Amino acid sequence: HNSVLRQPLKNMRVVCLDETHAEYIRKYYSHIKEVIVMPLPADTAKSLVTYNERSRDVLFTGTYTSSEDIVALAMRGGGDSVEIKNFQTMHKEPAQEFINSMQIFNKMAGYLLENPCETIEKAYTFALGDITEEKVLRETAAAFADGLELNFLADMFIRAVIREELLMEMLRNGIDVDIFGHGWEKFVEKCGNVEKSGDRFKGKINICGEVDYRRLPELYADTKIALNVLPWFKAGQHDRIALAMCNGCVCVTDESTYLEKKFVDGENIFMYSLEDMTGAAMLVRDLLAHPLEAARAAAKGYVCAVSSLSFKKYIEIFIN
């Protein structure tokens, strides 16, 4: 969204889904008058299935992008892209190879793999640390923000890797997962290749195809456990969390300081660390093994969510 945020509009206000995103905008886009943090709400289905009667044990929704494809795209990146040419026109220096290169990509990706709880901004700062020309980028907030946007593939890569690893960990631990979304056939193919290398999966992926967003509430309303990975939000919330909780699911998601303030881990939501995917699988297995406790947690989450994350509640906030 860099090009939009750069527009010199008067009285511009921006709504963010993450508190760290809001801090980033205040830091690098000083002309923006106000930044508000307001996570997405969700609809509740017309009819919620009783927890123990729900037909789906574990649900994951989203689009699949292969981490290998992202690496291949990064390797093909070059000076012919419109984004790089625009950057060089605006900032003249540093040279292209220091802005959008495999060197930056590799450093960012490596840093995030080792530090999955850190932000993309911190990873980019780290990647620039070993490059002499970093001082040029740091001279202006605009240069830093523009350079970070040009290296968006590192963000895409780490999110793809984490999503793949989470689901593979479920399979290793005998947990079946129903997936709705685009492109997951390629993930199943990848799982087959992993199995051939000796890593046997006890669970299975059930590809349920693409689905219109408007149908998601009814899918969640017939699901016991909703598995989620935040899109690298470290202090925010994705609408999948609202969809899960507003429709009576147990929401299992990675940690976020925003979620820690809004909910009670282990009571109305269950959070895992990106540094412990096995722990995430054990958490899901435990919930499946104790349906009564899981149902109670889902009910508590529902009560909390409909009072704060529903569209009705957001309308009240806007009116008042």
QUIJO-V196919 format. One record per residue. N is the residue number from 1. RES is the residue in one small letter. NEAR is the number of other ideal C-beta (glycine too) atoms within 10 Angstrom. D_LAST is the distance of its C-alpha to the last C-alpha in Angstrom with 1 decimal. Layout:
# QUIJO-V196919
N_RES_NEAR_D_LAST ; N_RES_NEAR_D_LAST
This chain:
# QUIJO-V196919
1_h_10_29.3 ; 2_n_16_31.3 ; 3_s_10_32.3 ; 4_v_9_28.8 ; 5_l_17_27.5 ; 6_r_16_30.6 ; 7_q_10_29.7 ; 8_p_6_29.7 ; 9_l_12_26.5 ; 10_k_6_24.7 ; 11_n_7_21.1 ; 12_m_15_21.1 ; 13_r_10_18.3 ; 14_v_18_19.1 ; 15_v_12_17.4 ; 16_c_19_19.9 ; 17_l_19_20.7 ; 18_d_23_22.7 ; 19_e_20_22.6 ; 20_t_21_26.2 ; 21_h_22_25.4 ; 22_a_20_22.8 ; 23_e_16_25.5 ; 24_y_19_28.0 ; 25_i_18_26.1 ; 26_r_13_25.6 ; 27_k_12_29.3 ; 28_y_20_30.8 ; 29_y_19_28.6 ; 30_s_9_28.1 ; 31_h_11_27.2 ; 32_i_16_23.8 ; 33_k_10_21.2 ; 34_e_12_18.6 ; 35_v_18_18.7 ; 36_i_9_15.9 ; 37_v_18_16.9 ; 38_m_14_15.2 ; 39_p_24_17.8 ; 40_l_17_18.2 ; 41_p_20_17.1 ; 42_a_23_19.7 ; 43_d_19_20.6 ; 44_t_22_22.5 ; 45_a_18_25.8 ; 46_k_8_26.5 ; 47_s_8_29.2 ; 48_l_19_29.6 ; 49_v_17_33.3 ; 50_t_8_34.3 ; 51_y_20_34.7 ; 52_n_10_38.5 ; 53_e_8_39.0 ; 54_r_21_37.3 ; 55_s_9_39.8 ; 56_r_20_38.7 ; 57_d_16_39.2 ; 58_v_23_37.9 ; 59_l_26_35.8 ; 60_f_25_35.2 ; 61_t_21_33.5 ; 62_g_19_33.7 ; 63_t_10_36.2 ; 64_y_20_39.5 ; 65_t_19_40.9 ; 66_s_15_44.3 ; 67_s_19_44.5 ; 68_e_14_48.1 ; 69_d_14_46.9 ; 70_i_21_44.5 ; 71_v_18_47.5 ; 72_a_10_49.6 ; 73_l_14_47.1 ; 74_a_20_46.9 ; 75_m_11_50.7 ; 76_r_8_50.9 ; 77_g_18_48.4 ; 78_g_11_50.2 ; 79_g_12_50.3 ; 80_d_7_50.0 ; 81_s_14_46.3 ; 82_v_7_44.1 ; 83_e_16_41.7 ; 84_i_16_44.6 ; 85_k_12_46.1 ; 86_n_13_42.8 ; 87_f_20_42.5 ; 88_q_15_46.1 ; 89_t_8_45.6 ; 90_m_12_42.8 ; 91_h_17_44.2 ; 92_k_9_48.0 ; 93_e_13_48.5 ; 94_p_20_48.6 ; 95_a_12_50.6 ; 96_q_17_49.3 ; 97_e_14_50.9 ; 98_f_18_48.8 ; 99_i_26_45.5 ; 100_n_23_45.7 ; 101_s_19_48.5 ; 102_m_14_49.6 ; 103_q_13_50.1 ; 104_i_24_46.4 ; 105_f_21_45.4 ; 106_n_14_47.8 ; 107_k_21_46.8 ; 108_m_25_43.0 ; 109_a_24_43.7 ; 110_g_15_46.2 ; 111_y_21_43.8 ; 112_l_26_41.0 ; 113_l_13_43.4 ; 114_e_10_44.5 ; 115_n_14_41.1 ; 116_p_19_38.6 ; 117_c_13_35.9 ; 118_e_15_35.8 ; 119_t_20_33.8 ; 120_i_22_35.2 ; 121_e_17_35.0 ; 122_k_16_37.2 ; 123_a_26_39.6 ; 124_y_24_40.0 ; 125_t_18_40.6 ; 126_f_16_43.2 ; 127_a_25_44.8 ; 128_l_25_45.2 ; 129_g_10_46.8 ; 130_d_9_50.3 ; 131_i_18_50.3 ; 132_t_9_51.9 ; 133_e_14_49.8 ; 134_e_17_46.5 ; 135_k_10_46.6 ; 136_v_19_46.1 ; 137_l_23_43.0 ; 138_r_13_41.6 ; 139_e_12_42.3 ; 140_t_13_39.0 ; 141_a_12_35.6 ; 142_a_16_35.9 ; 143_a_19_39.2 ; 144_f_19_38.0 ; 145_a_21_34.9 ; 146_d_21_37.1 ; 147_g_24_39.8 ; 148_l_25_37.5 ; 149_e_18_36.2 ; 150_l_21_39.8 ; 151_n_23_40.5 ; 152_f_13_37.7 ; 153_l_20_40.5 ; 154_a_24_40.7 ; 155_d_21_37.0 ; 156_m_17_37.9 ; 157_f_23_41.1 ; 158_i_23_39.8 ; 159_r_20_37.0 ; 160_a_19_39.7 ; 161_v_18_42.1 ; 162_i_21_39.7 ; 163_r_19_38.7 ; 164_e_20_42.4 ; 165_e_16_43.4 ; 166_l_21_40.8 ; 167_l_24_41.9 ; 168_m_21_45.6 ; 169_e_21_45.2 ; 170_m_25_43.9 ; 171_l_21_47.0 ; 172_r_17_49.3 ; 173_n_17_48.1 ; 174_g_13_48.6 ; 175_i_22_45.0 ; 176_d_15_44.5 ; 177_v_21_41.4 ; 178_d_19_40.1 ; 179_i_20_38.8 ; 180_f_18_36.9 ; 181_g_16_36.7 ; 182_h_12_39.0 ; 183_g_14_42.2 ; 184_w_21_42.9 ; 185_e_12_46.5 ; 186_k_13_47.3 ; 187_f_21_46.0 ; 188_v_14_48.2 ; 189_e_11_51.1 ; 190_k_16_50.4 ; 191_c_18_50.3 ; 192_g_10_53.7 ; 193_n_9_55.1 ; 194_v_16_53.8 ; 195_e_13_55.5 ; 196_k_8_58.7 ; 197_s_7_58.7 ; 198_g_6_58.8 ; 199_d_12_55.3 ; 200_r_9_55.2 ; 201_f_18_52.0 ; 202_k_11_51.9 ; 203_g_18_48.6 ; 204_k_14_47.9 ; 205_i_20_45.2 ; 206_n_15_44.4 ; 207_i_16_43.2 ; 208_c_16_41.2 ; 209_g_10_40.6 ; 210_e_11_37.6 ; 211_v_14_34.7 ; 212_d_6_31.9 ; 213_y_10_28.5 ; 214_r_8_27.3 ; 215_r_11_30.0 ; 216_l_21_29.0 ; 217_p_17_26.9 ; 218_e_17_30.0 ; 219_l_20_32.2 ; 220_y_28_30.2 ; 221_a_20_30.0 ; 222_d_18_33.9 ; 223_t_27_34.2 ; 224_k_23_34.8 ; 225_i_25_34.4 ; 226_a_26_32.4 ; 227_l_29_33.9 ; 228_n_25_31.9 ; 229_v_23_32.7 ; 230_l_22_29.9 ; 231_p_16_30.5 ; 232_w_22_31.5 ; 233_f_24_28.1 ; 234_k_21_28.9 ; 235_a_20_25.5 ; 236_g_24_23.3 ; 237_q_24_23.0 ; 238_h_21_24.2 ; 239_d_18_22.9 ; 240_r_25_26.2 ; 241_i_29_25.0 ; 242_a_24_21.9 ; 243_l_30_24.2 ; 244_a_30_26.7 ; 245_m_29_24.6 ; 246_c_28_22.5 ; 247_n_28_25.9 ; 248_g_27_27.8 ; 249_c_33_29.9 ; 250_v_31_31.0 ; 251_c_27_29.7 ; 252_v_24_32.3 ; 253_t_23_31.3 ; 254_d_22_32.4 ; 255_e_16_31.0 ; 256_s_24_28.0 ; 257_t_14_26.8 ; 258_y_20_23.2 ; 259_l_23_24.3 ; 260_e_13_26.3 ; 261_k_9_23.3 ; 262_k_17_21.1 ; 263_f_24_23.9 ; 264_v_13_27.3 ; 265_d_12_30.2 ; 266_g_10_32.8 ; 267_e_12_30.6 ; 268_n_21_27.7 ; 269_i_25_28.6 ; 270_f_21_31.9 ; 271_m_18_32.4 ; 272_y_24_35.6 ; 273_s_12_37.0 ; 274_l_20_38.0 ; 275_e_12_41.1 ; 276_d_13_42.1 ; 277_m_21_42.0 ; 278_t_11_44.6 ; 279_g_12_42.2 ; 280_a_25_39.5 ; 281_a_24_42.2 ; 282_m_14_43.2 ; 283_l_19_39.7 ; 284_v_24_39.5 ; 285_r_14_43.0 ; 286_d_12_42.1 ; 287_l_21_39.1 ; 288_l_17_41.3 ; 289_a_9_44.0 ; 290_h_12_41.8 ; 291_p_16_39.8 ; 292_l_9_38.9 ; 293_e_12_37.3 ; 294_a_21_35.6 ; 295_a_18_34.2 ; 296_r_15_32.8 ; 297_a_23_31.1 ; 298_a_28_29.7 ; 299_a_14_28.3 ; 300_k_17_26.6 ; 301_g_26_25.2 ; 302_y_21_23.8 ; 303_v_13_22.1 ; 304_c_18_20.5 ; 305_a_28_19.5 ; 306_v_19_18.1 ; 307_s_10_15.6 ; 308_s_17_14.5 ; 309_l_22_16.1 ; 310_s_18_15.7 ; 311_f_14_14.2 ; 312_k_11_12.5 ; 313_k_14_10.7 ; 314_y_16_9.9 ; 315_i_11_8.6 ; 316_e_10_6.1 ; 317_i_10_5.3 ; 318_f_8_5.5 ; 319_i_6_3.8 ; 320_n_5_0.0
